[in-house]
Amino acid sequence: MRGIDQMNTVEFHNVTKSRKDFSIKNLSFTIPQGFITGFIGPNGSGKTTTIQMMMNLLHIDEGDIRLFGTNHKNQHVKQKIGFVYDDLYMYEEFNIRKIKSFIAPLYETWNEELFQKYLVKFELPTGKKIKKFSKGMKMKCSLLFALSHEAEFIIMDEPTSGLDPIFRRELLDHIQELMLKENQTIFLSSHITADLDRIADYIIFIYQGKIMLQKSMEEIQNLFYIIKGKSDLIDADTKELFIGIKQTSLGFEALFEGELSLFDAFGDEIVAEKATLEDIMYYMTRKEI
């Protein structure tokens, strides 16, 4: 991981947005340049709203959003962004050749050599109408166009949702390969946390419009554990050690953040396992079960 000189591709500073049935208040986080940042949270937590604000599709009420060090409304900045999604309804009657004729002139950095390279790599037919593409093919098509204009920042909204396991693995492999390109940044919003366990460098966890966690995967893997033991070990004092706890007739499971040496005195009365992102989401949104 980079040190204190690390650059950020995106910075949210105290961003507030009120909607009819949902609000985000004082949202602050950063997306470091040159890494894969996973964006997680239950449905309705604010992931899509955050992405819409980032892309200036939704106006913010207060605060500041910076992309590449400048205001997120800057039109030149948008040349550097690629948005990857599977809903290509605007182009359903088009084939890839026709879509290219519309999209390529919009970008100063369009790279035809890259377009041809990924067209072959993704095995996409150029003459077939988009409406006849599978969900996975639409996702690849969206990624194809993002890569072909040399986007420095790629935003992916639920890219693996609904894909079969083999296709999901293939897409994740493609994403990891992209990181070989210097300074490319990927922001991957997903509720499939197992995908991010595999490929993410950083994680931002949003819940009910608030940032619950922003850490590197290295920190998460070294600091978060699931602690298991018998219920008689739980009292008012030990409860305070945990972020979230689940008790059953068989014992307890709890999420702990910190140094495991704290439990040395308990010996083999407890079991400690590294927490997954799913564990962290589950226990942080349910303090006691």
Salt bridges, closest charged atoms under 4 A:
GLU11 OE1 - HIS13 NE2 2.99
ASP61 OD1 - LYS17 NZ 3.74
ASP64 OD2 - ARG66 NE 3.83
ASP86 OD2 - LYS135 NZ 2.18
GLU92 OE2 - LYS138 NZ 3.51
GLU93 OE1 - LYS129 NZ 3.15
GLU93 OE2 - LYS131 NZ 3.13
GLU112 OE2 - LYS100 NZ 2.82
GLU158 OE1 - HIS191 ND1 2.86
GLU170 OE2 - LYS140 NZ 2.76
GLU170 OE2 - HIS174 NE2 3.68
ASP173 OD1 - ARG198 NH2 3.59
GLU177 OE1 - LYS121 NZ 3.11
ASP195 OD1 - ARG168 NH2 2.48
GLU253 OE2 - LYS228 NZ 3.99
GLU257 OE2 - LYS215 NZ 3.76
GLU273 OE2 - LYS228 NZ 3.35
GLU288 OE2 - LYS239 NZ 3.02
